[in-house]
Structure formats: structure tokens, C-alpha cells
Amino acid sequence: MMQILATQVGSLQTNCYIAWAEESDRCVVIDPGEDAATILAAVNARGKTVEAILLTHGHFDHVGGVSAIRTATGCKVYLHRADLELPVHMTAGLLSPPDYYDEGDTLCLAGLQLQVLHTPGHTPGSVCLVCEDVIFSGDTLFAGTCGRTDFPGGSYSQMLQSLKRLAALEGNYQVLPGHAEQTTLERERKTNPFMG
């Protein structure tokens, strides 16, 4: 069973998630947006080793802690290749060549199986990560709304298609977004005006 520790990091209060299977001594870090020392302290306090960093997209507020964590741990860093097209002022120049994932990939990390859904709209390379009954939705889906599409590389039409795809997933999921509070997919299907 997956264990998840959520912490808000950086000036934009990005939700960083540390996740691992109950029996694993390794973990993944999803969207370490600054405050690398805080993230690493949380990992070490639980006796884990960072196996990989998983980025839902390449904006600076989600990637700020990548370099320090990678330097400290030697872990892999996964990003969708399309976000390499983002202008440097949106990434703060922090997207050094990582490992890449794409639609349909399944990652076996920290005792978990994480499915990659390419969900462009907020950025060209935005992804959602599905594991067990959880969707790590980055800045694609929020409680009651969706991510902005007016930044470089954003697309409102792609965002609506991505949200339609999430709405069509079978069953219910916990939705753990890149900012603000968590929600559920069923709640968003019923109440989110962008998912209709």
C-alpha cells in the first residue's frame, strides 16, 4: 500500500509529495519546488532513500529543489520531453537534461507502479501520475478549477481535452494537485465547471 507525505514548499506553496510502498526503503519525490533541505530531512527522518524525482511539469515552482536533491542522492529525474520547449523564465533555467517519460509509460519505483498520463494544457508536457487510487494531478486539475493556460506553451483547448480524459477514467480517485487542497475525481466530475 502506498504511503504519502505531503508538504508545501516555496513561495507559491507548491504541494510536494513523497511517496513509497509500505515495505520499501526507497521513495519518489513528486514536484520538489524549492526547500530541498526540508524535503531531504523529511525523507531521512523516515529512513528512506530517494530513488527518483517525478515532475508533473517544468515550471520553476515545481522544479526548484531538483538540482540539490539530485546532487545529494544521485537519483533519476523524470520529465515529459515537451516541457524542454518552455522558455527559461518559466523554468528558472532548472531543466537540465533528465530522464523522460511519456504517455502510457509505467514506472516501477519505490515499490510502486505509477502510470503516466500525458495531459497537456497547462504546459505542453504536463502529466498526471496515477498510482493505486491516487492521481497526482500537478497543475492540470485542482479542486473546483484547473491550471492556467495563459502562460507560454499553455493551451485552453488541450486543457479541456485533458480534463475530459481524466473525467472518463473509471472509478473514483483521490486527486492530489500541485497547489491547494486535495479533492476526489468524483467530486470534480460533479462540481468542476471545466470537466463538463
N, C-alpha and C positions, 0 to 999 in steps of 0.2 A: 504494500500500500504506500502511496506517495505521501511524503511529509513536505510541508511548505512553510517557509518562514518569509513573511513579507516585511519590508522596511521601506520607508520613504526617504529618498536621498536627493540632494542637490537643491538648488534654488527654486526649481519648478516642481518640487515634490513628486518626483518620478517614483513609481512603485517598482522596486527591485524585488525579485523573488529568488529565493534559494530553495531548491527542490532536490529531493533524493528519495530513493526507495528505503523503506524502513530498515532493511538488513544491510544497506550499502554503506561503505566508509567513504564513498565519493559523493559529490553533489554537482549540480549545474547552477549557474548564476544567470538569471534572465534579466537583461537590461540594467547593468550596473552604471547608473547615471550619476557619477561622481561619488565622493565619500568612500573610496576604495578601502581605506583603513577600517572604517566601520563595518563594511561588508566582510572583509577578511577576518576581523575579530569575531563576527557572528559565526562564520564558517569554523574557525578554530575552536570556538567555545563548544561547538557540537562535535568536535573530533573528526571533522570531515576534510577531504581534500578536493579542491575544485578540479573537476575533470574537463569542463567546457563552459564557455560563456556563450549564451544564445541571445542574439539580438533580434528583436521584433522589427526594428528598422534602424536607420543610421543617424537619426537626429542627435545633436550634441547632448541633449538632456538624457539620452538613453545609453550613451556610449562613453561618458566621461571617465568612468573608472576602469575601462578595458585595459589600457596600457599598463597601469600599475598592478592590476590583478594578474595579467598575463606574465608580467615580469616576475612577480612573486611566486607564481605557481607553475609556469610553463604550459598552461592549459591551452586547448584549442579555442578558437573564436569563430562562431558561425554567423553568417550574414547572407542575405539574398544578394546576388551579384548586381541586380538592377540598381541598388542604392549606391553603388560606386559612382553613379552619374550625378549624385546630389552635389550642389555647389558647396565649396569649402566652408562658407559662412554658416551653412546649416549643420555641418558635421564637426565644426571647430578643428578640421584637419585631422581628425582622430581615426579615420578609417584606413589604417594600414592593412595591407592585404591579409585577409583572414581565410579560413575555410568557408566554403559556400554550401548552402543548401537551397533546395528548390521544391516546388510543388510536388507532393506525393512522396517525398523522402520520409523515411522513418529512421530516427536516431535512437540507438541503444546506448544510453549514458546513465551513469549513477544508478544502475538497476532499473531504469525507466525506459519505456518506449514512447517517444514523442513523435507525433505525426506533424508534418509541415504542410500548412495550407497557405498558398500564395494569395494574399488579399490586398492588392494594390488599391490606392485611393489616397491615403494619407501621404505615402511615398510610393515610388514605383516598385520598390522591393519589400514593402510591408508584408509580414507574415503573421499568422496566428499559429500557436503551437498547442496541439491537443494531446492530453495525456490523461488516461483514465477518465474521470468525469469532470475534467477541468479544461477550459480554454484560456490560455494566456493570450489575451487579445491585443496587447500593445496599444497603439493609438488608433486602431480600427474601430473597435466597439467599446463604448462607455455606457454606464448606467444612464439611460434616457437620451443618449445622443451618440454621436460618432466623432471621429477625429477630423480636424480641419483639413480642408482640401485646397486652400488658397496659397499654400507655400509652394516654392519651386518643386516641380515633379508631382504635385498633387492633382487629382482628377475626381471631380464630383461624380461623374458617370461611373468611373471604376469603383468608387467607394460604394455606390448604391448596388452595383453588381456583387461586390464582396460581401456586403451585408445581407443581400438576398441569399447568397450561398450559405452564410452562417445560419440564417433563419431556417434553411432547408435541411440542416443536419437533423438526424433522427434523435429523439430523446431530449433530455434536459442536461445542461452542464452548468457548473459554476463558471462564471466569467470573471477572470482576474485581469483588469485593464491596466494600462500604463500610467494612469492617474486616477485619483479619487477612489470612490468606494467600489467594492465588488458587487456583482449582481448575478442573475441567472439568465440563461438563454431563454427560458420560458417567459420570464418576466419581460425581457426585451422584445420578444415576439409580440407580446400583448400590448405593450405600452410605449415602445420606442417608435416615434414617428418616422424614423429613417429606415426602419426594417419592413415597412408595409409594402 
